[in-house]
Amino acid sequence: MGRLWEGTINQVIDHVGSLKETYGVDEFVFWHHVGYYPQEEELAMLEAFAEVIKAVK
């Protein structure tokens, strides 16, 4: 199982940013099971992670 991020968008941005700085990671993968959550939740998660990606580019 991969890393599960929980919390606000800003908390996830801070955590991803610290991983990027500490380990020099420059690629992150957003993996989720299509159809596991209702479509509205899936889209909300994708939009939220898009904010994380924009912030740590």
Distance bins in CASP14 RR format, pairs under 12 A and 6 or more apart:
PFRMAT RR
TARGET T0000
AUTHOR 0000-0000-0000
RMODE 2
METHOD distances of the structure
MODEL  1
1 31 0 0 0 0 1 0 0 0 0 0 0
1 33 0 0 0 0 0 1 0 0 0 0 0
2 28 0 0 0 0 0 1 0 0 0 0 0
2 29 0 0 0 0 1 0 0 0 0 0 0
2 30 0 0 0 0 0 1 0 0 0 0 0
2 31 1 0 0 1 0 0 0 0 0 0 0
2 32 0 0 0 0 0 1 0 0 0 0 0
3 12 0 0 0 0 0 1 0 0 0 0 0
3 15 0 0 0 0 1 0 0 0 0 0 0
3 16 0 0 0 0 1 0 0 0 0 0 0
3 19 0 0 0 0 1 0 0 0 0 0 0
3 25 0 0 0 0 0 1 0 0 0 0 0
3 28 0 0 0 0 1 0 0 0 0 0 0
3 29 0 0 0 0 1 0 0 0 0 0 0
3 30 0 0 0 0 0 1 0 0 0 0 0
3 31 0 0 0 0 1 0 0 0 0 0 0
4 12 0 0 0 0 0 1 0 0 0 0 0
4 15 0 0 0 0 0 1 0 0 0 0 0
4 30 0 0 0 0 0 1 0 0 0 0 0
4 31 0 0 0 0 0 1 0 0 0 0 0
4 32 0 0 0 0 0 1 0 0 0 0 0
4 45 0 0 0 0 0 1 0 0 0 0 0
5 11 0 0 0 0 1 0 0 0 0 0 0
5 12 1 0 1 0 0 0 0 0 0 0 0
5 13 0 0 0 0 1 0 0 0 0 0 0
5 14 0 0 0 0 0 1 0 0 0 0 0
5 15 1 0 0 1 0 0 0 0 0 0 0
5 16 1 0 0 1 0 0 0 0 0 0 0
5 17 0 0 0 0 0 1 0 0 0 0 0
5 18 0 0 0 0 0 1 0 0 0 0 0
5 19 0 0 0 0 0 1 0 0 0 0 0
5 28 0 0 0 0 1 0 0 0 0 0 0
5 30 0 0 0 0 1 0 0 0 0 0 0
5 31 0 0 0 0 0 1 0 0 0 0 0
5 32 0 0 0 0 0 1 0 0 0 0 0
5 45 0 0 0 0 0 1 0 0 0 0 0
5 48 0 0 0 0 1 0 0 0 0 0 0
5 49 0 0 0 0 1 0 0 0 0 0 0
5 52 0 0 0 0 1 0 0 0 0 0 0
6 12 1 0 0 1 0 0 0 0 0 0 0
6 15 0 0 0 0 1 0 0 0 0 0 0
6 45 0 0 0 0 0 1 0 0 0 0 0
6 48 0 0 0 0 0 1 0 0 0 0 0
7 13 0 0 0 0 0 1 0 0 0 0 0
7 14 0 0 0 0 0 1 0 0 0 0 0
7 15 0 0 0 0 1 0 0 0 0 0 0
7 16 0 0 0 0 0 1 0 0 0 0 0
7 48 0 0 0 0 1 0 0 0 0 0 0
7 52 0 0 0 0 0 1 0 0 0 0 0
8 14 0 0 0 0 1 0 0 0 0 0 0
8 15 0 0 0 0 0 1 0 0 0 0 0
8 48 0 0 0 0 1 0 0 0 0 0 0
8 51 0 0 0 0 0 1 0 0 0 0 0
8 52 0 0 0 0 0 1 0 0 0 0 0
9 15 0 0 0 0 0 1 0 0 0 0 0
9 16 0 0 0 0 0 1 0 0 0 0 0
9 44 0 0 0 0 0 1 0 0 0 0 0
9 45 0 0 0 0 0 1 0 0 0 0 0
9 47 0 0 0 0 1 0 0 0 0 0 0
9 48 1 0 1 0 0 0 0 0 0 0 0
9 49 0 0 0 0 1 0 0 0 0 0 0
9 50 0 0 0 0 1 0 0 0 0 0 0
9 51 1 0 1 0 0 0 0 0 0 0 0
9 52 1 0 0 1 0 0 0 0 0 0 0
9 53 0 0 0 0 0 1 0 0 0 0 0
9 54 0 0 0 0 0 1 0 0 0 0 0
9 55 0 0 0 0 1 0 0 0 0 0 0
9 56 0 0 0 0 0 1 0 0 0 0 0
10 16 0 0 0 0 0 1 0 0 0 0 0
10 17 0 0 0 0 0 1 0 0 0 0 0
10 48 0 0 0 0 0 1 0 0 0 0 0
10 51 0 0 0 0 1 0 0 0 0 0 0
10 52 0 0 0 0 1 0 0 0 0 0 0
10 55 0 0 0 0 1 0 0 0 0 0 0
10 56 0 0 0 0 0 1 0 0 0 0 0
11 17 0 0 0 0 0 1 0 0 0 0 0
11 18 0 0 0 0 0 1 0 0 0 0 0
11 48 0 0 0 0 0 1 0 0 0 0 0
11 51 0 0 0 0 0 1 0 0 0 0 0
11 52 0 0 0 0 0 1 0 0 0 0 0
11 55 0 0 0 0 0 1 0 0 0 0 0
12 18 0 0 0 0 0 1 0 0 0 0 0
12 19 0 0 0 0 0 1 0 0 0 0 0
12 28 0 0 0 0 0 1 0 0 0 0 0
12 30 0 0 0 0 0 1 0 0 0 0 0
12 45 0 0 0 0 0 1 0 0 0 0 0
12 48 1 0 0 1 0 0 0 0 0 0 0
12 49 1 0 0 1 0 0 0 0 0 0 0
12 50 0 0 0 0 0 1 0 0 0 0 0
12 51 0 0 0 0 1 0 0 0 0 0 0
12 52 1 0 1 0 0 0 0 0 0 0 0
12 53 0 0 0 0 0 1 0 0 0 0 0
12 55 0 0 0 0 1 0 0 0 0 0 0
12 56 0 0 0 0 1 0 0 0 0 0 0
13 19 0 0 0 0 0 1 0 0 0 0 0
13 20 0 0 0 0 0 1 0 0 0 0 0
13 28 0 0 0 0 0 1 0 0 0 0 0
13 48 0 0 0 0 0 1 0 0 0 0 0
13 49 0 0 0 0 0 1 0 0 0 0 0
13 50 0 0 0 0 0 1 0 0 0 0 0
13 51 1 0 0 1 0 0 0 0 0 0 0
13 52 1 0 1 0 0 0 0 0 0 0 0
13 53 0 0 0 0 1 0 0 0 0 0 0
13 54 0 0 0 0 1 0 0 0 0 0 0
13 55 1 0 1 0 0 0 0 0 0 0 0
13 56 1 0 0 1 0 0 0 0 0 0 0
13 57 0 0 0 0 0 1 0 0 0 0 0
14 20 0 0 0 0 0 1 0 0 0 0 0
14 21 0 0 0 0 0 1 0 0 0 0 0
14 52 0 0 0 0 1 0 0 0 0 0 0
14 55 0 0 0 0 1 0 0 0 0 0 0
14 56 0 0 0 0 1 0 0 0 0 0 0
15 21 0 0 0 0 0 1 0 0 0 0 0
15 22 0 0 0 0 0 1 0 0 0 0 0
15 25 0 0 0 0 0 1 0 0 0 0 0
15 28 0 0 0 0 0 1 0 0 0 0 0
15 52 0 0 0 0 1 0 0 0 0 0 0
15 55 0 0 0 0 0 1 0 0 0 0 0
15 56 0 0 0 0 1 0 0 0 0 0 0
16 22 0 0 0 0 0 1 0 0 0 0 0
16 23 0 0 0 0 0 1 0 0 0 0 0
16 24 0 0 0 0 0 1 0 0 0 0 0
16 25 0 0 0 0 1 0 0 0 0 0 0
16 26 0 0 0 0 0 1 0 0 0 0 0
16 27 0 0 0 0 0 1 0 0 0 0 0
16 28 1 0 0 1 0 0 0 0 0 0 0
16 29 0 0 0 0 0 1 0 0 0 0 0
16 30 0 0 0 0 0 1 0 0 0 0 0
16 49 0 0 0 0 1 0 0 0 0 0 0
16 51 0 0 0 0 0 1 0 0 0 0 0
16 52 1 0 1 0 0 0 0 0 0 0 0
16 53 0 0 0 0 1 0 0 0 0 0 0
16 54 0 0 0 0 0 1 0 0 0 0 0
16 55 0 0 0 0 1 0 0 0 0 0 0
16 56 1 0 1 0 0 0 0 0 0 0 0
16 57 0 0 0 0 0 1 0 0 0 0 0
17 23 0 0 0 0 0 1 0 0 0 0 0
17 24 0 0 0 0 1 0 0 0 0 0 0
17 25 0 0 0 0 1 0 0 0 0 0 0
17 26 0 0 0 0 0 1 0 0 0 0 0
17 28 0 0 0 0 1 0 0 0 0 0 0
17 52 0 0 0 0 1 0 0 0 0 0 0
17 53 0 0 0 0 0 1 0 0 0 0 0
17 55 0 0 0 0 1 0 0 0 0 0 0
17 56 1 0 1 0 0 0 0 0 0 0 0
17 57 0 0 0 0 0 1 0 0 0 0 0
18 24 0 0 0 0 0 1 0 0 0 0 0
18 25 0 0 0 0 0 1 0 0 0 0 0
18 56 0 0 0 0 0 1 0 0 0 0 0
19 25 1 0 1 0 0 0 0 0 0 0 0
19 26 0 0 0 0 0 1 0 0 0 0 0
19 27 0 0 0 0 0 1 0 0 0 0 0
19 28 0 0 0 0 1 0 0 0 0 0 0
19 52 0 0 0 0 0 1 0 0 0 0 0
19 56 0 0 0 0 1 0 0 0 0 0 0
20 26 1 0 0 1 0 0 0 0 0 0 0
20 27 0 0 0 0 1 0 0 0 0 0 0
20 28 0 0 0 0 1 0 0 0 0 0 0
20 52 0 0 0 0 0 1 0 0 0 0 0
20 53 0 0 0 0 0 1 0 0 0 0 0
20 55 0 0 0 0 0 1 0 0 0 0 0
20 56 1 0 1 0 0 0 0 0 0 0 0
20 57 0 0 0 0 0 1 0 0 0 0 0
21 56 0 0 0 0 1 0 0 0 0 0 0
24 56 0 0 0 0 0 1 0 0 0 0 0
25 56 0 0 0 0 1 0 0 0 0 0 0
26 53 0 0 0 0 0 1 0 0 0 0 0
26 56 0 0 0 0 1 0 0 0 0 0 0
26 57 0 0 0 0 1 0 0 0 0 0 0
27 53 0 0 0 0 0 1 0 0 0 0 0
27 56 0 0 0 0 0 1 0 0 0 0 0
27 57 0 0 0 0 0 1 0 0 0 0 0
28 49 0 0 0 0 1 0 0 0 0 0 0
28 52 0 0 0 0 1 0 0 0 0 0 0
28 53 1 0 0 1 0 0 0 0 0 0 0
28 55 0 0 0 0 0 1 0 0 0 0 0
28 56 1 0 0 1 0 0 0 0 0 0 0
28 57 0 0 0 0 0 1 0 0 0 0 0
29 49 0 0 0 0 0 1 0 0 0 0 0
29 53 0 0 0 0 0 1 0 0 0 0 0
30 42 0 0 0 0 0 1 0 0 0 0 0
30 45 0 0 0 0 1 0 0 0 0 0 0
30 46 1 0 0 1 0 0 0 0 0 0 0
30 47 0 0 0 0 0 1 0 0 0 0 0
30 48 0 0 0 0 1 0 0 0 0 0 0
30 49 1 0 1 0 0 0 0 0 0 0 0
30 50 0 0 0 0 1 0 0 0 0 0 0
30 51 0 0 0 0 0 1 0 0 0 0 0
30 52 0 0 0 0 1 0 0 0 0 0 0
30 53 0 0 0 0 1 0 0 0 0 0 0
31 45 0 0 0 0 0 1 0 0 0 0 0
31 46 0 0 0 0 0 1 0 0 0 0 0
31 49 0 0 0 0 0 1 0 0 0 0 0
32 41 0 0 0 0 1 0 0 0 0 0 0
32 42 1 0 0 1 0 0 0 0 0 0 0
32 43 0 0 0 0 0 1 0 0 0 0 0
32 44 0 0 0 0 0 1 0 0 0 0 0
32 45 1 0 0 1 0 0 0 0 0 0 0
32 46 0 0 0 0 1 0 0 0 0 0 0
32 48 0 0 0 0 0 1 0 0 0 0 0
32 49 0 0 0 0 1 0 0 0 0 0 0
33 41 0 0 0 0 0 1 0 0 0 0 0
33 42 0 0 0 0 1 0 0 0 0 0 0
33 45 0 0 0 0 0 1 0 0 0 0 0
34 41 0 0 0 0 0 1 0 0 0 0 0
34 42 1 0 0 1 0 0 0 0 0 0 0
34 43 0 0 0 0 0 1 0 0 0 0 0
34 45 0 0 0 0 0 1 0 0 0 0 0
34 46 0 0 0 0 0 1 0 0 0 0 0
35 41 0 0 0 0 1 0 0 0 0 0 0
35 42 1 0 0 1 0 0 0 0 0 0 0
35 43 0 0 0 0 0 1 0 0 0 0 0
35 45 0 0 0 0 0 1 0 0 0 0 0
36 42 0 0 0 0 1 0 0 0 0 0 0
36 45 0 0 0 0 0 1 0 0 0 0 0
37 43 0 0 0 0 1 0 0 0 0 0 0
37 44 0 0 0 0 1 0 0 0 0 0 0
37 45 1 0 0 1 0 0 0 0 0 0 0
37 46 0 0 0 0 0 1 0 0 0 0 0
38 44 0 0 0 0 1 0 0 0 0 0 0
38 45 0 0 0 0 0 1 0 0 0 0 0
39 45 0 0 0 0 0 1 0 0 0 0 0
39 46 0 0 0 0 0 1 0 0 0 0 0
40 46 0 0 0 0 0 1 0 0 0 0 0
40 47 0 0 0 0 0 1 0 0 0 0 0
41 47 0 0 0 0 0 1 0 0 0 0 0
41 48 0 0 0 0 0 1 0 0 0 0 0
42 48 0 0 0 0 0 1 0 0 0 0 0
42 49 0 0 0 0 0 1 0 0 0 0 0
43 49 0 0 0 0 0 1 0 0 0 0 0
43 50 0 0 0 0 0 1 0 0 0 0 0
44 50 0 0 0 0 0 1 0 0 0 0 0
44 51 0 0 0 0 0 1 0 0 0 0 0
45 51 0 0 0 0 0 1 0 0 0 0 0
45 52 0 0 0 0 0 1 0 0 0 0 0
46 52 0 0 0 0 0 1 0 0 0 0 0
46 53 0 0 0 0 0 1 0 0 0 0 0
47 53 0 0 0 0 0 1 0 0 0 0 0
47 54 0 0 0 0 0 1 0 0 0 0 0
48 54 0 0 0 0 0 1 0 0 0 0 0
48 55 0 0 0 0 0 1 0 0 0 0 0
49 55 0 0 0 0 0 1 0 0 0 0 0
49 56 0 0 0 0 0 1 0 0 0 0 0
50 56 0 0 0 0 0 1 0 0 0 0 0
50 57 0 0 0 0 0 1 0 0 0 0 0
51 57 0 0 0 0 0 1 0 0 0 0 0
END
